[in-house]
Amino acid sequence: MSTSTAPASAADDRTPVLSGRGLRKHFGRVVGLAGVDIDLYPGEVLAIIGDNGAGKSTLVKVLTGALVPDAGEIRLDGRKVEFRRPQDARDAGIETVYQTLAVAPALDVASNLYLAREERRPGVLGSVLRMLDKKGMRERAGQSVRELGIQTIQDMGVAVESLSGGQRQAVAVARAGAFGSKVAVLDEPTAALGVKETGMVLRMIEQLRERGIAVILISHSMPDVWAVADRIHISRLGGCAGVITPQSHSMTDGVAIMTGAASVESSGHEREG
């Protein structure tokens, strides 16, 4: 169950770190998003759930610059932004870990953390000879991994291809934690992982939240969602069927809303206060 000390609510008067209003996206005659509103607050885990084709992936791609919305607006810390490509979102402090991981198996852990962000050595060696600061990147990579409580990866020089599935996922999440100064978006981070490795990834998500990083978690695993989410955005038919919490609604309620068998109003037991 979530341990956040300041869970966001529908009446939260804080400024969202990331928000969308009236987001629409069409693919020909197919409706990807039908005017979706979404808010993500600092230091919270917002899960997005929904059946295949419900619009959750399209929503996340719009929020992270992989797709440009046909209508609507996105705000970051209350300011309107326009992401035309994923790099725009990354430059703004939004890191995304896709289900495909996007790690380079032949490279070592440190090189993966600094992929496309390689740092050069100080002085002439870096500015003129353009030599990479491999030692410094390994040291800083190790610090990032330790800060997330990852104990199964000790050597930053080991090739990622030699790691287990859970360890590879840990590298990808550590990269998001190291460079996602505002938001980390995790797409199915526990897919195809065993129980032990899933637990490790969930603990990493909690570590990101404790560091004040807002997390968007896309997952088909209801137990994982109910274990770490502060709020749950339910995508359905390109829209939002409602936003619930693990305290107000059970997993059964969430699935019923997701499939259209129930509504937010007809299920759950909202707590007062």
Residue pairs with C-beta under 8 A, 6 or more apart in sequence:
1 226
1 227
1 246
1 247
2 45
2 227
2 228
2 229
2 230
2 246
3 206
4 43
4 44
4 45
4 209
4 230
6 43
7 44
7 230
7 231
7 245
8 14
8 39
8 41
8 44
8 46
8 230
8 231
9 231
9 245
10 243
12 39
12 41
14 41
14 42
15 77
15 78
16 39
16 40
16 41
16 75
16 78
17 40
17 41
17 42
17 76
17 77
17 182
17 183
17 214
18 39
18 40
18 63
18 74
18 75
18 76
18 94
18 182
18 183
18 214
19 37
19 38
19 39
19 40
19 74
19 75
20 36
20 37
20 38
20 59
20 62
20 63
20 72
20 73
20 74
20 75
21 37
21 72
21 73
21 75
22 35
22 36
22 37
22 71
22 72
22 73
23 33
23 35
23 36
23 37
23 38
23 59
23 62
23 69
23 71
23 72
23 74
24 33
24 34
24 35
24 36
24 69
24 70
24 71
24 72
25 31
25 32
25 33
25 58
25 62
25 67
25 69
25 70
26 32
26 70
31 237
31 238
32 55
32 58
32 67
32 238
33 55
33 58
33 59
33 62
33 69
33 72
33 238
33 239
34 55
34 237
34 238
34 239
35 71
35 72
35 239
36 55
36 59
36 72
36 235
36 238
36 239
36 240
37 240
38 46
38 59
38 63
38 233
38 240
40 46
40 183
40 214
40 216
41 214
42 182
42 212
42 214
43 209
43 210
43 212
43 213
43 214
44 209
44 214
44 215
44 230
44 231
45 205
45 206
45 209
45 214
45 215
45 217
45 228
45 229
45 230
45 231
46 214
46 215
46 216
46 217
46 229
46 230
46 231
46 232
46 233
47 216
47 217
47 218
47 219
47 225
47 228
47 229
47 231
47 232
47 233
48 56
48 59
48 60
48 216
48 217
48 218
48 232
48 233
48 235
49 56
49 218
49 219
49 220
49 222
49 225
49 232
49 233
49 234
49 235
49 254
49 258
50 56
50 234
50 235
50 236
50 258
51 236
51 258
51 259
54 235
54 236
54 237
54 238
54 258
55 235
55 236
55 237
55 238
55 239
56 218
56 235
57 187
57 218
58 67
58 238
59 235
60 66
60 96
60 185
60 187
60 216
60 218
61 67
62 68
62 69
62 74
63 74
63 83
63 89
63 94
63 185
63 216
64 83
64 86
64 89
64 94
64 96
64 185
65 83
65 84
65 85
65 86
65 87
65 88
65 89
65 90
65 94
66 85
66 86
66 96
68 82
68 83
68 84
73 80
74 80
74 81
74 82
74 83
75 81
76 92
76 93
76 94
76 182
77 182
81 88
81 92
82 88
83 89
83 92
86 96
89 96
90 96
90 179
92 182
93 180
93 181
93 182
93 183
94 180
94 182
94 183
94 184
94 185
95 175
95 176
95 177
95 179
95 180
95 183
95 184
95 185
96 176
96 184
96 185
96 187
97 169
97 172
97 173
97 175
97 176
97 184
97 185
97 186
97 187
97 189
98 187
99 187
99 188
99 191
101 168
101 169
101 172
102 172
103 112
103 115
103 160
103 168
103 171
103 172
104 111
104 112
104 115
104 160
105 159
105 160
105 161
106 159
106 160
106 161
107 115
107 159
107 160
108 156
108 157
108 158
108 159
108 160
109 141
109 145
109 153
109 155
109 156
109 157
109 158
109 160
109 163
109 171
110 134
110 137
110 138
110 141
110 142
110 156
110 157
111 118
111 137
112 160
112 171
112 172
112 175
113 137
113 141
113 144
113 171
113 174
113 175
113 178
114 137
114 141
115 175
117 179
118 132
118 137
119 132
119 133
119 136
119 137
120 126
120 127
120 130
120 131
120 132
120 133
121 131
121 132
121 133
121 136
122 133
125 131
126 132
126 133
138 156
138 157
140 178
141 156
141 174
141 178
142 156
144 174
144 177
144 178
145 153
145 156
145 170
145 174
147 177
147 207
147 211
148 170
148 173
148 174
148 177
148 204
148 207
148 208
149 203
149 204
149 207
150 170
150 174
150 200
150 204
152 166
152 167
152 170
152 200
153 163
153 167
153 170
153 171
160 168
160 171
163 171
164 197
165 192
165 193
165 197
166 193
166 194
166 196
166 197
166 198
166 200
166 201
167 197
169 189
169 190
169 193
169 197
169 201
170 200
170 201
170 204
172 189
173 184
173 186
173 189
173 201
173 204
173 205
173 208
174 204
176 184
176 185
176 186
176 208
177 184
177 204
177 207
177 208
177 211
177 213
180 208
180 213
181 213
182 213
182 214
183 213
183 214
183 215
183 216
184 208
184 213
184 214
184 215
184 216
185 215
185 216
185 218
186 205
186 215
186 216
186 217
186 218
187 218
188 218
188 219
188 220
189 201
189 205
189 217
189 219
190 197
190 198
190 201
190 202
190 219
190 221
190 224
191 220
191 221
193 201
198 221
198 224
202 224
202 227
202 228
205 215
205 217
205 228
206 228
208 215
209 215
209 228
209 230
217 224
217 225
217 228
217 229
219 225
222 251
222 254
222 255
223 251
225 232
225 246
225 251
225 254
226 246
226 251
226 254
229 245
229 246
230 245
231 243
231 244
231 245
232 243
232 244
232 245
232 246
232 249
232 254
233 240
233 243
234 240
234 241
234 242
234 243
234 244
234 254
234 257
234 258
235 241
235 258
236 257
236 258
236 260
241 257
241 258
241 260
241 263
241 264
242 257
242 263
242 264
243 264
244 253
244 254
244 257
244 264
244 268
247 271
248 268
248 269
248 270
248 271
249 257
249 264
249 267
249 268
249 269
250 268
253 262
253 267
253 268
256 262
256 267
257 263
257 264
257 267
